[in-house]
Amino acid sequence: MKLNQIINLHKGLTAFVVLGLMIFYDNFTIAPFVYLALHGTYGLLWLLKEKIFPDPYFKEKVNFLTSVTGFIFLGSYWVAPYILISSQKSVPNIVIAASISINIIGVFLHFASDSQKYFSLKLKKDLIKEGFFKNVRNTNYLGEILIYLSFAIISLSIIPIAILAIFFFVVFLPRMYKKDKSLTKYTSFEEYKTKTGLLLPKLND
């Protein structure tokens, strides 16, 4: 089994899980619907991305135990909708608006930068130093973090934020450092690195 199949399964099931929680807890207030729209649409966009500009990193094969462990690990992202829906929380409009805004920015950065990376490398295997990667080396990861931050915010709970922090230090950060290491094969990387930030724009003197 390949890693992308585990991820795709999780992304594809998300809308059904959220809707199932809404039905089970009989919670059809505005916040769960907004969450369903945001997270469910993100799952759909991810599946479309896999068809149009997939990430070759996720094509690696994993054993059965890793597959199950990985799916459970990804399942922790469903804690946010569970808390939001089961608690019957009344989410302030300003929080809903903030969540939507952060999600839109995250989706834009994540998918647009991944698209640039995929098609640029398809044309020429070289260091990408323009567009979304002019000032930030991992714009796609920044976008993904913002997406999951928007889900955590609307849940009104610190637990999804803690889960996101765990993913950041266990998954995102190591992969960003691994990417940096792989880019050292390009002679211009060291100069590029001094002018860019790992995850946020660098404040140059």
C-alpha positions as CSV (number, residue, x, y, z in Angstrom):
1,M,0.0,0.0,0.0
2,K,1.2,3.5,-0.8
3,L,1.2,6.5,1.6
4,N,-0.9,8.6,-0.7
5,Q,-3.7,5.9,-0.5
6,I,-3.9,6.3,3.3
7,I,-3.9,10.0,3.1
8,N,-6.5,10.1,0.3
9,L,-8.8,7.7,2.2
10,H,-8.7,10.0,5.2
11,K,-9.3,13.1,3.2
12,G,-12.2,11.5,1.3
13,L,-13.9,10.3,4.4
14,T,-13.7,13.6,6.3
15,A,-17.0,15.0,4.9
16,F,-18.8,11.8,5.8
17,V,-17.4,11.7,9.3
18,V,-18.4,15.3,10.0
19,L,-21.9,14.8,8.6
20,G,-22.2,11.6,10.6
21,L,-21.2,13.5,13.8
22,M,-23.8,16.1,13.0
23,I,-26.5,13.5,12.6
24,F,-25.4,11.5,15.6
25,Y,-25.4,14.5,17.9
26,D,-28.4,16.2,16.2
27,N,-26.4,19.4,15.8
28,F,-27.3,21.3,12.7
29,T,-26.3,24.8,13.8
30,I,-24.3,27.1,11.7
31,A,-20.8,26.3,13.0
32,P,-21.0,22.5,12.2
33,F,-22.2,23.4,8.7
34,V,-19.4,25.8,8.2
35,Y,-16.9,23.2,9.4
36,L,-18.4,20.7,7.1
37,A,-18.0,23.1,4.2
38,L,-14.5,24.0,5.0
39,H,-13.0,20.6,5.9
40,G,-15.2,18.6,3.5
41,T,-14.2,20.9,0.6
42,Y,-10.5,20.7,1.6
43,G,-10.7,16.9,1.4
44,L,-12.3,17.2,-2.1
45,L,-9.6,19.6,-3.3
46,W,-6.9,17.3,-2.0
47,L,-8.3,14.4,-4.0
48,L,-8.4,16.7,-7.1
49,K,-4.9,17.8,-6.4
50,E,-3.8,14.1,-6.3
51,K,-5.2,13.7,-9.8
52,I,-3.8,16.9,-11.3
53,F,-0.5,17.6,-9.5
54,P,0.3,14.8,-7.0
55,D,3.2,15.0,-4.6
56,P,5.7,12.2,-5.5
57,Y,6.8,12.1,-1.8
58,F,3.5,10.4,-1.0
59,K,4.0,7.6,-3.6
60,E,6.3,5.6,-1.3
61,K,5.1,2.2,-0.2
62,V,4.4,1.5,3.5
63,N,3.6,-1.8,5.3
64,F,0.3,-2.7,6.9
65,L,1.3,-1.6,10.4
66,T,2.5,1.8,9.2
67,S,-0.7,2.2,7.2
68,V,-2.9,1.6,10.2
69,T,-0.8,3.7,12.5
70,G,-0.7,6.5,9.9
71,F,-4.5,6.5,9.4
72,I,-5.1,6.6,13.2
73,F,-2.6,9.5,13.4
74,L,-4.4,11.4,10.7
75,G,-7.7,10.6,12.4
76,S,-6.6,12.9,15.2
77,Y,-7.5,15.7,12.8
78,W,-11.2,14.6,13.4
79,V,-11.0,15.6,17.0
80,A,-11.8,19.2,16.1
81,P,-15.2,18.5,14.5
82,Y,-16.0,16.0,17.3
83,I,-15.4,18.6,20.0
84,L,-17.3,21.3,18.1
85,I,-20.3,19.1,17.3
86,S,-20.6,16.9,20.4
87,S,-20.2,19.9,22.8
88,Q,-23.1,21.8,21.1
89,K,-21.0,24.9,21.4
90,S,-22.3,28.3,20.2
91,V,-19.5,29.7,18.2
92,P,-19.4,33.6,17.9
93,N,-19.8,34.9,14.4
94,I,-16.4,36.7,14.6
95,V,-14.7,33.3,15.2
96,I,-16.5,31.7,12.3
97,A,-15.5,34.6,10.1
98,A,-11.8,34.4,11.2
99,S,-11.8,30.6,10.6
100,I,-13.2,31.1,7.1
101,S,-10.6,33.8,6.3
102,I,-7.7,31.8,7.6
103,N,-8.9,28.8,5.7
104,I,-9.2,30.6,2.4
105,I,-5.6,32.0,2.7
106,G,-4.3,28.6,3.7
107,V,-6.0,26.9,0.7
108,F,-4.6,29.5,-1.7
109,L,-1.1,29.2,-0.4
110,H,-1.1,25.4,-0.1
111,F,-2.6,24.4,-3.5
112,A,-1.2,27.3,-5.6
113,S,2.4,26.8,-4.3
114,D,2.1,23.0,-4.7
115,S,0.9,23.5,-8.3
116,Q,3.8,25.9,-9.0
117,K,6.3,23.4,-7.6
118,Y,4.8,20.4,-9.5
119,F,4.7,22.1,-13.0
120,S,8.0,23.9,-12.6
121,L,9.9,20.7,-11.7
122,K,8.1,18.9,-14.6
123,L,9.5,21.5,-17.0
124,K,13.0,21.7,-15.4
125,K,14.6,20.0,-12.4
126,D,16.0,23.1,-10.7
127,L,15.8,25.2,-7.6
128,I,12.5,27.2,-7.5
129,K,13.2,30.7,-6.3
130,E,10.3,32.7,-7.7
131,G,6.6,33.1,-7.2
132,F,5.4,31.5,-4.0
133,F,8.9,30.4,-3.1
134,K,10.6,33.8,-3.5
135,N,10.6,34.7,0.2
136,V,9.5,31.5,1.8
137,R,10.9,28.0,1.2
138,N,7.9,26.1,2.4
139,T,4.8,28.1,1.4
140,N,2.9,24.9,0.8
141,Y,3.4,23.8,4.4
142,L,2.5,27.2,5.7
143,G,-0.8,27.0,3.8
144,E,-1.6,23.5,5.1
145,I,-0.8,24.7,8.7
146,L,-3.2,27.6,8.3
147,I,-5.9,25.3,6.9
148,Y,-5.8,23.1,10.0
149,L,-5.5,26.1,12.3
150,S,-8.8,27.3,10.9
151,F,-10.4,24.0,11.9
152,A,-8.9,24.3,15.3
153,I,-10.1,27.9,15.8
154,I,-13.7,27.1,15.0
155,S,-13.8,24.2,17.5
156,L,-13.1,26.7,20.4
157,S,-10.8,24.1,22.0
158,I,-7.1,24.0,22.8
159,I,-6.9,20.3,22.0
160,P,-6.9,20.6,18.2
161,I,-4.3,23.3,18.4
162,A,-2.1,21.0,20.5
163,I,-2.6,18.2,17.9
164,L,-1.6,20.6,15.2
165,A,1.5,21.5,17.2
166,I,2.4,17.8,17.4
167,F,2.0,17.4,13.7
168,F,4.2,20.5,13.2
169,F,7.1,19.1,15.2
170,V,6.7,15.5,14.2
171,V,5.7,15.8,10.5
172,F,6.0,19.2,9.0
173,L,9.3,20.5,10.6
174,P,11.3,17.3,9.9
175,R,10.1,17.3,6.3
176,M,11.0,20.9,5.8
177,Y,14.6,20.3,7.1
178,K,14.8,17.2,4.9
179,K,13.8,19.3,1.9
180,D,16.5,21.9,2.8
181,K,19.1,19.1,3.0
182,S,18.0,17.7,-0.4
183,L,18.3,21.2,-2.0
184,T,21.9,21.6,-1.0
185,K,22.7,19.8,-4.3
186,Y,22.0,23.1,-6.0
187,T,25.0,25.5,-5.9
188,S,22.7,28.6,-5.5
189,F,20.8,27.1,-2.5
190,E,23.0,28.6,0.2
191,E,22.5,32.1,-1.1
192,Y,18.8,31.5,-1.6
193,K,18.5,30.1,2.0
194,T,20.0,33.3,3.4
195,K,17.3,35.4,1.7
196,T,14.3,33.3,2.6
197,G,12.5,32.0,5.6
198,L,11.8,28.4,6.4
199,L,8.1,28.9,7.0
200,L,7.6,32.7,7.1
201,P,9.2,35.6,5.2
202,K,12.6,36.4,6.5
203,L,13.2,39.9,7.9
204,N,16.4,40.9,6.2
205,D,18.6,43.7,7.4
